[in-house]
Amino acid sequence: MKTYVKTFNELTLDELYEILKVRVDVFVVEQNCPYSELDGIDKEAYHVFLKDEDEIIAYLRVFKDEDVRIGRVLSKRRRQGFGTLLLKEGIRVAKEKLNAEKIVIEAQVYARKMYEKLGFVQVSGEFLEDGIPHIKMELEI
């Protein structure tokens, strides 16, 4: 297994296709949540992913708007520690590449404990995003 950190322009066409496919498979199809997956952020983001042989098994992106953010966190193999491993790498990328002093996420409520184990703190009540309960969480660096 290998970890990759790439800008949009560093991604190969095959990597970009696989990233978009796995995001749609998880967030649109699996979660039965029709929304526009292509939101214009990918071109400015760092794409962090784990590959096992030739397959992406976990993915997230790190980007900066008014805050440094981590989003689109997913793992195809759940409950095996890949999400946590990837989040640690995403936090490192946020610090080193974007000089983050704080990282903001909008987490699905069911994943709260995973984020809390890494130091994220809930800073909002629950809200629906595309019909799925979320909370805003922050990590002070």
CYANA upper distance limits for C-alpha pairs under 8 A (distance plus 0.5 A):
  1 MET  CA     50 LEU  CA      7.16
  1 MET  CA     51 LYS  CA      6.03
  1 MET  CA     52 ASP  CA      4.95
  1 MET  CA     53 GLU  CA      7.15
  2 LYS  CA     50 LEU  CA      6.12
  2 LYS  CA     51 LYS  CA      5.92
  2 LYS  CA     52 ASP  CA      7.20
  3 THR  CA     48 VAL  CA      7.72
  3 THR  CA     49 PHE  CA      6.24
  3 THR  CA     50 LEU  CA      5.05
  3 THR  CA     51 LYS  CA      7.03
  4 TYR  CA     47 HIS  CA      8.25
  4 TYR  CA     48 VAL  CA      6.08
  4 TYR  CA     49 PHE  CA      5.82
  4 TYR  CA     50 LEU  CA      6.82
  4 TYR  CA     51 LYS  CA      8.33
  5 VAL  CA     46 TYR  CA      6.98
  5 VAL  CA     47 HIS  CA      6.11
  5 VAL  CA     48 VAL  CA      5.04
  5 VAL  CA     49 PHE  CA      7.24
  6 LYS  CA     10 GLU  CA      6.05
  6 LYS  CA     11 LEU  CA      6.69
  6 LYS  CA     46 TYR  CA      6.07
  6 LYS  CA     47 HIS  CA      5.71
  6 LYS  CA     48 VAL  CA      7.10
  7 THR  CA     11 LEU  CA      7.11
  7 THR  CA     43 LYS  CA      8.04
  7 THR  CA     44 GLU  CA      7.93
  7 THR  CA     45 ALA  CA      6.76
  7 THR  CA     46 TYR  CA      5.26
  7 THR  CA     47 HIS  CA      6.56
  8 PHE  CA     42 ASP  CA      6.99
  8 PHE  CA     43 LYS  CA      5.64
  8 PHE  CA     44 GLU  CA      7.46
  8 PHE  CA     45 ALA  CA      7.24
  8 PHE  CA     46 TYR  CA      7.43
  8 PHE  CA     47 HIS  CA      7.64
  9 ASN  CA     43 LYS  CA      8.09
 11 LEU  CA     15 GLU  CA      6.38
 11 LEU  CA     16 LEU  CA      6.52
 12 THR  CA     16 LEU  CA      6.70
 13 LEU  CA     17 TYR  CA      6.58
 14 ASP  CA     18 GLU  CA      6.64
 15 GLU  CA     19 ILE  CA      6.53
 16 LEU  CA     20 LEU  CA      6.66
 17 TYR  CA     21 LYS  CA      6.53
 18 GLU  CA     22 VAL  CA      6.56
 18 GLU  CA     56 ILE  CA      7.74
 19 ILE  CA     23 ARG  CA      6.66
 19 ILE  CA     56 ILE  CA      7.93
 19 ILE  CA     59 TYR  CA      8.02
 20 LEU  CA     24 VAL  CA      6.65
 21 LYS  CA     25 ASP  CA      6.49
 22 VAL  CA     26 VAL  CA      6.61
 23 ARG  CA     27 PHE  CA      6.22
 23 ARG  CA     28 VAL  CA      8.00
 23 ARG  CA     37 GLU  CA      8.22
 23 ARG  CA     72 ARG  CA      7.85
 23 ARG  CA     74 LEU  CA      8.18
 24 VAL  CA     28 VAL  CA      5.43
 24 VAL  CA     29 VAL  CA      6.81
 24 VAL  CA     37 GLU  CA      7.38
 25 ASP  CA     29 VAL  CA      5.52
 25 ASP  CA     30 GLU  CA      6.47
 26 VAL  CA     30 GLU  CA      5.38
 26 VAL  CA     31 GLN  CA      6.83
 26 VAL  CA     74 LEU  CA      8.08
 27 PHE  CA     31 GLN  CA      5.92
 27 PHE  CA     32 ASN  CA      7.92
 27 PHE  CA     33 CYS  CA      7.01
 28 VAL  CA     32 ASN  CA      5.96
 28 VAL  CA     33 CYS  CA      5.14
 28 VAL  CA     34 PRO  CA      5.84
 28 VAL  CA     35 TYR  CA      7.33
 28 VAL  CA     37 GLU  CA      8.35
 29 VAL  CA     33 CYS  CA      7.15
 29 VAL  CA     34 PRO  CA      8.18
 33 CYS  CA    130 ASP  CA      6.92
 33 CYS  CA    131 GLY  CA      7.77
 34 PRO  CA    130 ASP  CA      8.23
 35 TYR  CA    130 ASP  CA      7.57
 38 LEU  CA     42 ASP  CA      8.30
 41 ILE  CA     45 ALA  CA      6.79
 41 ILE  CA     63 PHE  CA      8.14
 42 ASP  CA     46 TYR  CA      8.29
 42 ASP  CA     47 HIS  CA      8.44
 42 ASP  CA     61 ARG  CA      8.30
 44 GLU  CA     63 PHE  CA      7.04
 44 GLU  CA     64 LYS  CA      8.49
 45 ALA  CA     61 ARG  CA      6.55
 45 ALA  CA     62 VAL  CA      5.94
 45 ALA  CA     63 PHE  CA      5.03
 45 ALA  CA     64 LYS  CA      8.09
 46 TYR  CA     61 ARG  CA      6.01
 46 TYR  CA     62 VAL  CA      5.58
 46 TYR  CA     63 PHE  CA      6.85
 46 TYR  CA     93 VAL  CA      8.42
 47 HIS  CA     59 TYR  CA      7.92
 47 HIS  CA     60 LEU  CA      6.71
 47 HIS  CA     61 ARG  CA      5.10
 47 HIS  CA     62 VAL  CA      7.12
 48 VAL  CA     59 TYR  CA      6.28
 48 VAL  CA     60 LEU  CA      5.90
 48 VAL  CA     61 ARG  CA      6.32
 48 VAL  CA     62 VAL  CA      8.16
 48 VAL  CA     86 LEU  CA      7.88
 48 VAL  CA     89 GLU  CA      8.06
 48 VAL  CA     90 GLY  CA      7.13
 49 PHE  CA     56 ILE  CA      7.16
 49 PHE  CA     57 ILE  CA      8.01
 49 PHE  CA     58 ALA  CA      6.01
 49 PHE  CA     59 TYR  CA      4.80
 49 PHE  CA     60 LEU  CA      6.94
 49 PHE  CA     86 LEU  CA      7.52
 50 LEU  CA     56 ILE  CA      6.20
 50 LEU  CA     57 ILE  CA      6.22
 50 LEU  CA     58 ALA  CA      5.72
 50 LEU  CA     59 TYR  CA      7.08
 50 LEU  CA     86 LEU  CA      7.75
 51 LYS  CA     55 GLU  CA      5.81
 51 LYS  CA     56 ILE  CA      4.87
 51 LYS  CA     57 ILE  CA      6.21
 51 LYS  CA     58 ALA  CA      7.90
 52 ASP  CA     56 ILE  CA      7.00
 52 ASP  CA     57 ILE  CA      7.10
 57 ILE  CA     75 SER  CA      6.29
 57 ILE  CA     76 LYS  CA      5.65
 57 ILE  CA     77 ARG  CA      7.05
 57 ILE  CA     82 PHE  CA      8.42
 58 ALA  CA     73 VAL  CA      8.15
 58 ALA  CA     74 LEU  CA      6.03
 58 ALA  CA     75 SER  CA      4.62
 58 ALA  CA     76 LYS  CA      6.56
 58 ALA  CA     77 ARG  CA      8.23
 58 ALA  CA     82 PHE  CA      7.00
 58 ALA  CA     83 GLY  CA      7.07
 58 ALA  CA     86 LEU  CA      7.51
 59 TYR  CA     72 ARG  CA      7.75
 59 TYR  CA     73 VAL  CA      6.28
 59 TYR  CA     74 LEU  CA      5.91
 59 TYR  CA     75 SER  CA      7.02
 59 TYR  CA     86 LEU  CA      7.67
 60 LEU  CA     70 ILE  CA      7.39
 60 LEU  CA     71 GLY  CA      6.35
 60 LEU  CA     72 ARG  CA      5.63
 60 LEU  CA     73 VAL  CA      4.88
 60 LEU  CA     74 LEU  CA      7.03
 60 LEU  CA     86 LEU  CA      7.97
 60 LEU  CA     87 LEU  CA      8.25
 60 LEU  CA     90 GLY  CA      7.79
 61 ARG  CA     70 ILE  CA      6.23
 61 ARG  CA     71 GLY  CA      5.96
 61 ARG  CA     72 ARG  CA      6.73
 61 ARG  CA     73 VAL  CA      7.76
 61 ARG  CA     90 GLY  CA      7.95
 62 VAL  CA     68 VAL  CA      7.76
 62 VAL  CA     69 ARG  CA      6.17
 62 VAL  CA     70 ILE  CA      5.09
 62 VAL  CA     71 GLY  CA      7.06
 62 VAL  CA     90 GLY  CA      7.05
 62 VAL  CA     93 VAL  CA      7.91
 62 VAL  CA     94 ALA  CA      6.96
 63 PHE  CA     68 VAL  CA      6.27
 63 PHE  CA     69 ARG  CA      5.90
 63 PHE  CA     70 ILE  CA      7.12
 63 PHE  CA     94 ALA  CA      8.28
 63 PHE  CA     98 LEU  CA      8.43
 64 LYS  CA     68 VAL  CA      4.78
 64 LYS  CA     69 ARG  CA      6.43
 64 LYS  CA     98 LEU  CA      7.90
 65 ASP  CA     69 ARG  CA      8.20
 67 ASP  CA    102 LYS  CA      8.04
 67 ASP  CA    103 ILE  CA      7.48
 67 ASP  CA    104 VAL  CA      7.23
 68 VAL  CA     94 ALA  CA      7.41
 68 VAL  CA     98 LEU  CA      7.76
 68 VAL  CA    100 ALA  CA      6.64
 68 VAL  CA    102 LYS  CA      7.26
 68 VAL  CA    103 ILE  CA      5.65
 68 VAL  CA    104 VAL  CA      6.73
 69 ARG  CA     94 ALA  CA      8.42
 69 ARG  CA    103 ILE  CA      5.88
 69 ARG  CA    104 VAL  CA      5.28
 69 ARG  CA    105 ILE  CA      6.25
 70 ILE  CA     90 GLY  CA      7.60
 70 ILE  CA    103 ILE  CA      7.54
 70 ILE  CA    104 VAL  CA      7.08
 70 ILE  CA    105 ILE  CA      6.03
 71 GLY  CA    105 ILE  CA      6.84
 71 GLY  CA    106 GLU  CA      7.83
 73 VAL  CA     83 GLY  CA      7.95
 73 VAL  CA     87 LEU  CA      8.49
 74 LEU  CA     83 GLY  CA      7.20
 75 SER  CA     82 PHE  CA      6.99
 75 SER  CA     83 GLY  CA      6.19
 77 ARG  CA     82 PHE  CA      7.84
 78 ARG  CA     82 PHE  CA      7.91
 78 ARG  CA     83 GLY  CA      8.16
 81 GLY  CA     85 LEU  CA      6.67
 82 PHE  CA     86 LEU  CA      6.51
 83 GLY  CA     87 LEU  CA      6.57
 84 THR  CA     88 LYS  CA      6.74
 84 THR  CA    114 MET  CA      7.42
 84 THR  CA    118 LEU  CA      8.46
 85 LEU  CA     89 GLU  CA      7.07
 86 LEU  CA     90 GLY  CA      6.65
 87 LEU  CA     91 ILE  CA      6.59
 88 LYS  CA     92 ARG  CA      6.82
 88 LYS  CA    118 LEU  CA      8.16
 89 GLU  CA     93 VAL  CA      6.70
 90 GLY  CA     94 ALA  CA      6.64
 91 ILE  CA     95 LYS  CA      6.78
 91 ILE  CA    103 ILE  CA      8.27
 92 ARG  CA     96 GLU  CA      6.55
 93 VAL  CA     97 LYS  CA      5.93
 93 VAL  CA     98 LEU  CA      7.74
 94 ALA  CA     98 LEU  CA      5.62
 94 ALA  CA     99 ASN  CA      6.92
 94 ALA  CA    100 ALA  CA      5.96
 94 ALA  CA    103 ILE  CA      7.97
 95 LYS  CA     99 ASN  CA      5.14
 95 LYS  CA    100 ALA  CA      5.16
 95 LYS  CA    101 GLU  CA      7.70
 95 LYS  CA    141 ILE  CA      8.43
 96 GLU  CA    100 ALA  CA      8.13
100 ALA  CA    141 ILE  CA      7.59
101 GLU  CA    140 GLU  CA      6.62
101 GLU  CA    141 ILE  CA      5.36
102 LYS  CA    138 GLU  CA      7.17
102 LYS  CA    139 LEU  CA      5.95
102 LYS  CA    140 GLU  CA      4.98
102 LYS  CA    141 ILE  CA      5.98
103 ILE  CA    138 GLU  CA      6.01
103 ILE  CA    139 LEU  CA      5.58
103 ILE  CA    140 GLU  CA      7.16
103 ILE  CA    141 ILE  CA      8.19
104 VAL  CA    136 LYS  CA      7.66
104 VAL  CA    137 MET  CA      6.34
104 VAL  CA    138 GLU  CA      5.06
104 VAL  CA    139 LEU  CA      7.11
105 ILE  CA    136 LYS  CA      6.32
105 ILE  CA    137 MET  CA      5.82
105 ILE  CA    138 GLU  CA      6.87
106 GLU  CA    134 HIS  CA      6.68
106 GLU  CA    135 ILE  CA      6.05
106 GLU  CA    136 LYS  CA      4.96
106 GLU  CA    137 MET  CA      6.73
107 ALA  CA    111 ALA  CA      7.18
107 ALA  CA    112 ARG  CA      7.24
107 ALA  CA    134 HIS  CA      5.79
107 ALA  CA    135 ILE  CA      5.89
107 ALA  CA    136 LYS  CA      6.74
107 ALA  CA    137 MET  CA      7.42
108 GLN  CA    112 ARG  CA      7.52
108 GLN  CA    132 ILE  CA      7.60
108 GLN  CA    133 PRO  CA      6.44
108 GLN  CA    134 HIS  CA      4.79
108 GLN  CA    135 ILE  CA      6.96
109 VAL  CA    126 GLU  CA      8.08
109 VAL  CA    133 PRO  CA      6.28
109 VAL  CA    134 HIS  CA      5.49
109 VAL  CA    135 ILE  CA      6.55
111 ALA  CA    115 TYR  CA      7.28
112 ARG  CA    116 GLU  CA      6.64
113 LYS  CA    117 LYS  CA      6.65
114 MET  CA    118 LEU  CA      7.47
115 TYR  CA    119 GLY  CA      7.16
115 TYR  CA    120 PHE  CA      5.90
115 TYR  CA    121 VAL  CA      8.41
116 GLU  CA    120 PHE  CA      5.23
116 GLU  CA    121 VAL  CA      6.64
119 GLY  CA    139 LEU  CA      6.49
120 PHE  CA    137 MET  CA      6.35
120 PHE  CA    138 GLU  CA      5.63
120 PHE  CA    139 LEU  CA      4.93
120 PHE  CA    140 GLU  CA      8.21
121 VAL  CA    137 MET  CA      5.69
121 VAL  CA    138 GLU  CA      5.85
121 VAL  CA    139 LEU  CA      6.87
122 GLN  CA    135 ILE  CA      7.25
122 GLN  CA    136 LYS  CA      6.48
122 GLN  CA    137 MET  CA      4.79
122 GLN  CA    138 GLU  CA      7.10
123 VAL  CA    135 ILE  CA      8.06
123 VAL  CA    136 LYS  CA      6.17
123 VAL  CA    137 MET  CA      5.85
123 VAL  CA    138 GLU  CA      7.31
124 SER  CA    135 ILE  CA      6.37
124 SER  CA    136 LYS  CA      5.80
124 SER  CA    137 MET  CA      7.72
125 GLY  CA    135 ILE  CA      6.58
125 GLY  CA    136 LYS  CA      8.11
126 GLU  CA    133 PRO  CA      6.65
126 GLU  CA    134 HIS  CA      6.02
126 GLU  CA    135 ILE  CA      5.43
126 GLU  CA    136 LYS  CA      8.45
127 PHE  CA    133 PRO  CA      6.06
127 PHE  CA    134 HIS  CA      5.84
127 PHE  CA    135 ILE  CA      6.80
128 LEU  CA    132 ILE  CA      5.68
128 LEU  CA    133 PRO  CA      5.12
128 LEU  CA    134 HIS  CA      6.41
129 GLU  CA    133 PRO  CA      6.98
129 GLU  CA    134 HIS  CA      6.99
